[in-house]
Amino acid sequence: ASGIRIKDDVIANLRRLWNAVLDGNDTVWVPSLSEYDPGLSENDYKKYLDQIAISKGLQYLDTIYYIYKLGGAATCKQLEREYDRPASHFVSNGRSVGKWIAEASKCPVLQQNERSKYWPVLFTGKNTDKDEEGAWIWRLRDPLFQAVSALNQAGFFQGITEDGDSTMEYAKNMIL
């Protein structure tokens, strides 16, 4: 080891840029911005992530945070391997957080085959290459990535542990 420590948010940005270079073409990610735009800004996402942490608990945001830590894009199988939680947790959690934000913000929701799709509120996606684990890779929308990056720098996600538990401090006399 060189003794140089690179901050997590810097690593996440570097991974994201490296993935963009490898892709070479942004058109493979769906839905494209012209197909669906939730219309949410970085500040909107920050506000709703904060509200979710207060009402549901910080651990409810683990999928978004873990994808951020892996550079902003990951498959649920990669998340499962890295964070030792079932892939189904990440699928369900991503949909639930997307639905929560859609309902709170009243942003448009993508409709396919007369069904609401909530994951595009948070992500774009694409099929994986044959050499990647998993079938579908999720990528945080740019304003969400920027919101998570800013919140991470402020220490917002410090209570999320990689074992799936949230470490929130409470006063000993607090009635829960």
N, C-alpha and C positions, 0 to 999 in steps of 0.2 A: 504494500500500500504506500502511496505517495505522501500520505498525511494531509492531503487536500480534501476537504469536505465540501461537496456541492449540495446546495439546498434542494429539497424535494421539488419545490415549485420550478426551479431552474431545470432540473432533470426532466420533469413533466413537459415543459415547453420544448426542450431539446428533442425528446422522443416524438412529440407531436410534429415538429418541423421535419425530423428525419422520416417519419411515416409519410408526410406529404411529399417529400422528395422521392421516396420509393414508389409512391402511387403515380406520380407524374401527371395525373389527370384526376381532377376532382369530380368529374361527371359520373363516376360509378357509384357514388354515395347517394342513397335515396332516403326520403324524398328530397329532391333538389329544392332550393329556396323558391324557385318559381312554381313548383308543384304544391308546396306547403310552407308557410311561414307563420309560426306562432305569434310573431310580432312582439316578442319579449326582449328587453334590453338586458345588459349586464346588471344594472341596478334593480330591474324587476326580479331577475333570478335571485339576486342577493336577498331581497326583501322576502321572497317566498321561501327560500331555503332557511332563513332565520325563523320565519313563522312555523315551518315544519319542525325545526329543531325544538321550538318551544312547545308546540302542541302534541307532537308525536314522539319526540325524543331524537337526539342527535344520531343515534344508530340507524334511524330510518333513512338516513342519507348515505349509508355505507356504499351502495352500488355506485353512486355518482362520484364519491370520493376515491374509491378504489380504481375506477376507470381513469380518473384524473391522474392518480399516482402512476398508472401504467402508460402515461403519455397522452391520455385523452381518448384512446380507442382500445377496445379489448373485446374478446369473446367471453361468453359466460363460462365456458370451459377453462379459459385462462384465469378468470377470476376464481373459479372453484379450486383450481390447482394452487394458485397463489395465496388465497385467503381461507382455504379449508371450510368453505360453506358450499352447499349444493348449488349447481347451476340454476336450478329452478328458483332458488331464493332470489338470485339476481334478476331473472326474467320478471318474476312477480313484483319485486321491489321497484324495478324501473318503471313498470306499468303503473303501479300504485302512486309513485311520486309524480309521474307525468299527469295522472288523473287529478291528483290533489292540486297541482299547480294550474291545470286547465280550468278546474272548477273555481279556484280562488281568483284567478286572473280574468276569467271569462274570455280567454283567448280562443280563437277558432280551433276546432279539433278535426283532424284528418278523418274522412269517411271513406271506407273501402267495403264494398259489398254490403252496404247498409249497416256497417258496424263502425263504431268509433275506435280509432287507434290513438292511444295516449302516448306511446313511446316516442313518437316524433316531436312531442313538446320538448323533449330533452335531447334526443339523439337523431343522427342520420345513421344509416347502416348499409352494409353490403355483404354479399356472399364472400366467404373466406377463400383464399387460394388453397389449392390441394395440400400444400405443405404446412398450413396453419391448423392448429387444433380448434375444433368447433366448426359450426356451419355458417354462422352469421357474426359479423363484427360490428359493434356499436361504437359510435364516435359522438362525443359531447358536441352539441351545437356551439359555435364560436362564442356567443355571448354567455352561455352557461360555463364554458371552459374558463373564460375570463373572470366570471363571478366566483367560481370555485378557487381559482388561483388567488384572487384578492382576499377571499375569506381565509384561505389556507395561510397566507402571509400574516394575517391578523391573528392566527392561532385558533380560529373558529372550530376546526376539526380535531383539536387535541384530545377530545374525549372519546374519539373512535379508536378502538383497539383492533388489531388485526385478528383477534380470536373471536370476533363477533359480539363482544360485550362492550357496553358503553361504561366509561369510568367517569361518572359525574360525582362531584363532591357535594355532600349535604351536611348541614349542621347537625350535630348529634341530637339536638332537641327538636329537630324539625319533624313535624307530623306529616308522614307520607300517606 
